[in-house]
């Protein structure tokens, strides 16, 4: 009977040692993963500082220029629209004056002069 208990105890000891070894390996892997994570984050910050930040500054400058150009175009478009509306209004009033003058002259031509009127 004692023989079977010693075998069981040896197997339990082996399983306990393997569990401790697994725990040590898990802690080691966790520490290594944390170190890799920290190095990757430093690399990401360096890339962001060297490449992304200057590109963002250039992009912001370009967008500011586009905003300024858009505002100028909007103002010029409004000015041009006002000029066209004014020109159309002047053309309409000129056409009305020409039309009234032509009607007045055509009315005089169509009527006989006063001295030739029949009584």
C-alpha positions, 0 to 999 in steps of 0.5 A: 500500500505504501508503494502506491502512495509514494508513486502518487506523491511523486506524480503529485510532486511532478505536477506541482513542479510543472505548475510552478514552472508554468507560472514562472514561464507565464510571468516571464512571458508577461514581462517580455510582452510588456517590454516589447509593448513599451518599445513598440510604443516608443517606436510609434511615438518616434514615428509620429514625432518625425513623420506624422506631426510634420505631415499634419502641419503641412496638411493644416497649412494646405487646408487653411489655404483652401479655406482662404481661397474658398472664401475669396471665390465665394466673395467674388462669386457674390460680387459677380452675381450682383454685377450680372443682376445689375446688368440684367436690370439695366438691360431690362430698363433700357429695353422698356425705354426703347420699346416705349420710344418705338411705340410712341414713334410708331403711333405717330407714323400710323396716325395721319397728321393733324392738318390732313384729318378728315372733318 
